């Protein structure tokens, strides 16, 4: 128990070191823009990242995608407010290629990607033609973008995230909906949108 407390303290201390602050304008349920302050970090992985990743739900966005960045910020805002135990935090990678590689190589679990980029990663098409059989699933779809994860992401976590984002869909420019397209739904997300019980793993 002491070890867990120490690790939590280390992770929290790391948060203060690597996390910055940035103001985003996010639509509230009444569609008015309100400024929020989100912690974010640029992804420059070092030996602290595995510890930090263990205690936070990191949502990876990309710096060169304005729509995706806004969606990632809105996702983190909703999860911080309505699923605080997730300890969600926005992290940023340089571009779609970097986001895809981070997820495909199990360096990160959850990311927002343009739907076309997610499909290209899943099918091994450029700029991911050197990555075969990328382990990718969709938690929710935002039309032009998808919140993606690895199949190994815990099913009950995907279920709860899908449920929270769908319940607060008015917080997003495009409502969070059931996964569609080429990339399969994560089984936890599928269970939620199919009206099934939350998985127990």
C-alpha positions in Angstrom: 0.0 0.0 0.0 2.9 2.3 0.9 4.5 1.6 -2.5 1.3 2.6 -4.3 1.1 5.8 -2.3 4.7 6.7 -3.2 4.1 5.9 -6.9 1.0 8.1 -6.9 3.0 10.9 -5.3 5.7 10.5 -7.9 3.2 10.6 -10.8 1.5 13.7 -9.3 4.9 15.4 -9.0 5.7 14.4 -12.6 2.4 16.0 -13.7 3.5 19.3 -12.3 6.8 19.1 -14.1 5.7 17.9 -17.6 2.2 19.4 -17.7 1.6 22.9 -18.9 -1.6 25.0 -19.0 -3.4 26.3 -22.0 -6.8 28.0 -22.4 -9.3 26.5 -24.8 -12.7 27.7 -25.8 -15.1 24.8 -25.5 -18.8 24.8 -26.2 -20.9 24.2 -23.1 -24.3 22.4 -23.3 -26.0 25.7 -24.0 -23.7 26.1 -27.0 -21.9 29.2 -25.6 -18.2 29.3 -25.6 -16.5 29.3 -22.3 -12.8 29.3 -21.5 -11.4 26.4 -19.6 -7.8 25.6 -18.5 -6.5 22.2 -19.4 -3.3 20.6 -18.6 -1.4 19.5 -21.6 2.1 18.2 -22.4 4.0 17.7 -25.7 4.9 14.1 -26.2 8.6 13.8 -25.6 8.6 10.4 -23.9 11.2 9.7 -21.2 11.4 7.2 -18.4 8.6 8.9 -16.4 6.0 8.3 -19.1 5.1 4.7 -18.2 4.5 5.8 -14.6 2.5 8.8 -15.7 0.5 6.8 -18.2 -0.4 4.3 -15.5 -2.2 7.0 -13.4 -3.7 9.2 -16.1 -6.0 8.7 -19.1 -3.9 10.4 -21.7 -5.8 11.6 -24.8 -3.4 12.1 -27.7 -4.1 14.9 -30.1 -1.9 16.4 -32.9 -0.6 19.9 -33.2 -1.2 20.3 -36.9 -5.0 19.4 -36.8 -7.0 22.3 -35.5 -10.4 20.4 -35.5 -8.8 17.3 -33.9 -7.1 19.5 -31.2 -10.4 21.2 -30.3 -12.2 17.8 -30.1 -9.4 16.4 -27.9 -9.6 19.4 -25.6 -13.4 19.0 -25.4 -13.1 15.3 -24.6 -10.7 16.0 -21.8 -12.9 18.7 -20.4 -16.0 16.4 -20.4 -14.0 13.6 -18.8 -12.5 15.9 -16.2 -15.9 17.1 -15.2 -18.0 14.0 -15.4 -15.5 11.2 -15.1 -12.9 12.7 -12.7 -11.4 9.4 -11.7 -10.1 9.1 -15.2 -7.7 11.9 -14.5 -7.8 12.7 -18.2 -5.1 14.8 -19.7 -4.4 16.1 -23.2 -1.1 15.3 -24.7 0.0 16.4 -28.2 2.0 14.7 -30.9 3.4 16.5 -34.0 1.2 15.0 -36.7 -1.0 12.0 -37.8 2.0 9.8 -38.5 3.3 10.3 -35.0 -0.1 9.7 -33.4 -0.6 6.5 -35.3 2.9 5.2 -34.5 2.4 5.9 -30.8 -0.8 3.9 -30.7 0.3 1.1 -33.0 3.5 0.5 -31.0 1.7 0.5 -27.6 3.3 3.7 -26.4 -0.1 5.3 -25.9 -3.6 3.9 -25.6 -6.2 6.6 -26.7 -6.0 9.2 -29.4 -8.2 11.4 -31.5 -7.5 10.9 -35.2 -9.1 12.1 -38.4 -11.3 9.3 -39.7 -9.2 9.0 -42.9 -6.0 8.7 -40.9 -7.4 6.1 -38.6 -8.6 4.0 -41.6 -5.2 4.4 -43.3 -3.4 3.2 -40.1 -5.8 0.2 -39.8 -5.4 -0.8 -43.5 -1.6 -0.1 -43.6 -1.9 2.7 -46.2 0.3 5.8 -46.5 1.6 7.3 -44.4 1.4 4.0 -42.4 2.3 1.6 -45.2 5.2 0.3 -43.1 2.8 -0.7 -40.3 0.9 -4.0 -40.9 -2.1 -5.2 -38.9 -2.2 -2.1 -36.7 -4.2 -2.9 -33.5 -6.8 -0.2 -33.7 -10.4 0.2 -32.5 -12.9 3.1 -32.3 -14.5 4.2 -29.0 -16.7 7.0 -30.5 -17.1 8.7 -33.8 -17.3 12.5 -34.3 -18.0 12.3 -38.0 -14.7 13.6 -39.4 -12.7 12.3 -36.5 -12.6 9.2 -34.2 -11.5 8.6 -30.7 -9.4 5.5 -31.2 -7.6 3.0 -28.9 -5.9 -0.3 -28.9 -8.0 -3.5 -28.7 -6.3 -4.3 -25.3 -7.8 -1.1 -23.8 -10.0 -2.4 -21.0 -13.6 -3.0 -22.2 -15.3 -1.5 -19.2 -13.2 1.7 -19.6 -14.1 2.0 -23.2 -17.8 1.5 -22.2 -17.7 4.2 -19.6 -15.9 6.7 -21.8 -18.4 6.1 -24.7 -21.3 6.4 -22.2 -19.9 9.7 -20.8 -19.1 11.3 -24.1 -22.5 10.3 -25.6 -24.4 11.5 -22.6 -22.7 14.9 -22.9 -22.7 15.1 -26.7 -23.8 18.7 -26.7 -20.4 19.7 -25.4 -18.9 18.9 -28.8 -19.2 20.6 -32.2 -20.2 17.2 -33.6 -22.0 14.9 -31.2 -20.2 11.7 -30.1 -21.9 8.8 -31.8 -21.5 5.0 -32.4 -18.3 4.0 -34.3 -18.7 3.7 -38.1 -16.4 3.1 -41.0 -13.7 0.6 -41.7 -12.1 0.5 -38.2 -14.1 -1.8 -35.9 -15.7 -0.6 -32.7 -13.9 -1.5 -29.5 -15.9 -4.2 -27.8 -16.6 -2.0 -24.7 -17.9 0.8 -27.0 -19.9 -1.8 -29.0 -21.5 -3.0 -25.8 -22.6 0.5 -24.8 -24.1 1.5 -28.2 -25.8 -1.9 -28.5 -27.5 -1.4 -25.1 -25.7 -4.3 -23.5 -24.3 -4.6 -20.0 -20.9 -3.1 -19.2 -18.2 -5.7 -19.6 -16.5 -6.9 -16.5 -12.9 -6.8 -17.6 
